[in-house]
Amino acid sequence: MDYRFESVPAVREGLGNVNYLSDEGIAGVVYLADRLQKPVLVEGPAGTGKTQLAKSVADMMGARLIRLQCYEGLDESRALYEWNYKKQLLRIQAERNTDGTWSDIEEDIFSEDFLLTRPLLEAIRAEDPVVLLIDEVDRVEIETEALLLEILSDYQVSIPELGTVSATQIPMVFLTSNNTRELSEALKRRCLFLHIDYPELEREKEIVLAKVPGISESLADQVARIVRSIRQLELKKAPSVSETLDWANTLMLLNIDQVSAEDASETINILLKYRSDIDKAIKEFNSNGAEFAEQS
Amino acid sequence: MTDTAHEPSPMLELLGGFIRELREAGIPVSLSENIDAMEAVSHIPLEDREALKYALAATMVKNDSHWRAFETVFEVYFSLRGKHYGIDRDGEDGEGEGDSDTPDMEGVAQQGKGDGSGGSQMTAEELAEMLYQALMRGDDAMMRAIARTSVQRFAGMEPGRPVGGTYYLYRTLRNLDLDGVMQRLMDKAREEAPDPGLTPLEERLERDEYESRIDRLKKEVEAEIRRRLVADRGVEAMAKTLRKPLPEDVDFMHASREEMANLRKAIYPLTRKLAVRLARKRRHGRKGPLDFRNTVRHSLSYGGVPAEPKFKYPRPAKPEIFVIADISGSVAAFARFTLHLVYAISNQFSKVRSFVFIDGLDEVTSYFEGVEDISEAVHRVNTEADVVWVDGHSDYGHAFEVFWERHGKEIGPKTTVMILGDARNNYHASQAWVVQEINKRARNVFWLNPEPKSYWDTGDSIVGEYAAHCDGTFEVRNLRHLEGFVENLA
């Protein structure tokens, strides 16, 4: 068995080359996922780059990304495979005038020609390198999770009429979850767990520098610092990394190089999406100054 | 597949103990996860402590709220491994450590200030100056060295002395006077600012930056103390003393300030999850009984054959909730979390009304109306509600009387009444007849008590007297209990 990655630093560097700034934890888990041949369950607040991680890993490996978006009511025929019913009917009707026996037809209509592959089966059968992304797995019902278990632990899919389809090569698998409900123990047990939180100051600054073209170092630094301060408040929804980037872009467009309290207050609706959060942040920025004036 | 079998046995043993301790701390580690961890460890360079940490976490800790507990256990079990921190077990009798630290300290001092004073000869003023410099520049290596020296000097640690790490931490930090240093740093920042001075925003950012540096220093000090304690007492004993309940298991009544802050952070995701779950439950509720009329009507299109049975659409009743909460000191936190949770899922109920009392009673429903931020409203409840009648000591009897007088008539057959409190009545009259009367009018009356069951009806607690008239009395001591109760309510 060949391993895809040499070492943890190599993973980190590789991800860096495709513009995904990872940290020790992220790179370590991706590395282990390859070594242990296990799926990775990525959890964390919205907008911290969970889905992007899978995309970037695919990018780094030059692999094809197969994505299964989960939603309530997702079922076998959308996730795994489906028989092409119409084609089967046509086949049976075409057969009517010839003298084939029933068993011939049956064998024929349940062959691979009549199978419609869905993302999970497609990932298993792929010959080229693939990365399978199962996005927002917490949206499916707990019963539907069971669909995933076989593929996650053994990398195979059982089709009653065809037999078991095993993977030709073990794909990298990422599952993401926004943690709107507890996932089942069975699912968690089969995965490596990775929690991606809001990045540290330094990393956020680097992300801003990497993703916002032409931004100056000092502005990126200010942006990261202000966002960190905002995240320390008790908010309904703290600003995510993607919102930080939007904000940095906005400041660039407005030609602001030195963020003042007024600029921050005027553009804060890009970072925060709830009225009460916005009020709180603006109040915090301004009242703090008064408090200081008294002290000094 | 791997060479787990050839693993050096000390490592295996250490991991075994580590996993036992994780389970003791309440983190569920299954056998297969255990095996995964062993395999993961064989793939990473063992001297890389960070990598080891993430490997173990990824394979065994599958819930983010368990991370802190994991980290603590990890620090205890693997702190001795890092080559930089190799504490000589034999030299572990107070003074002996000075030698191993000095060269390290000297080096830092030289690069830092250039006056080359060695660690052990440094005066307190010099140390304070170095601390100031280190925080100023955010120099991690120097902060680490300062943490070591100050623990050595100020904590006054003695081998075998049975005090907890918090005591040493307190002693060390008191001597470092971090508030004073903070003040100095801010003064300096103000001084150095270009002419118009710092704007409020800039001040705040500077302050946040220094605060985060000071936090890092505190963590270093804590880690240093822990390392020494581990060396003194052994891994297992230490892990046991440091064991803390997971956030969902923290007792409301005995939560420390830090635990309270964690609880407050935990409640929001909890309510979100609960709301999602309840909404789903409602949507996927099983079908109702057969709707005979509808079935016959549809059978006409099949020539009278009831080919397509129709069912009644289930209409789960949305109860009306009355929360009556004691908000006196001892149980205030409990009332706060319950109100928060109930209001967070208030769309599951047709109406929620809330009353709070100590010895007087006040309705606080209006505080929650049209408010986006529940915690703000809860805060107002605690500060603005008019709940003191005589002396501000809990008087359930009087509060219930007032409630009955003012609102008794508003209770109807759809109402579920939740009474929150420890029923410690300070030996006043119980007026249990009110609860009986409420129960006659209401659909259900539940009593939630944040005290452990074994304390009920001891001292001035008269929960038994009220319980006789309730449909259920529940011990609700932590978030896990509370979540379970509220979910069943909806």
Interface residues (C-beta under 8 A of the other chain):
Chain A: V8 E24 G25 G28 V29 Y31 L32 R35 L36 K38 V40 L41 E43 G44 E72 E141 N179 T180 R181 E182 E185 K188 R189 C191 L192 F193 L194 H195 L201 Q222 R225 I226 R228 S229 Q232 E234 K236 V259 S260 A261 A264 Y274 R275 S276 K280 E284 F285 N286 N288 G289 A290 F292 S296
Chain B: P28 S30 S32 E33 D36 E39 A40 H43 I44 D48 E50 A51 Y54 A55 A57 A58 T59 V61 K62 N63 D64 W67 R190 T199 P200 L201 E203 R204 L205 D208 E209 S212 R264 Y268 P269 R272 K273 V276 R277 R280 H284 E372 D373 S375 E376
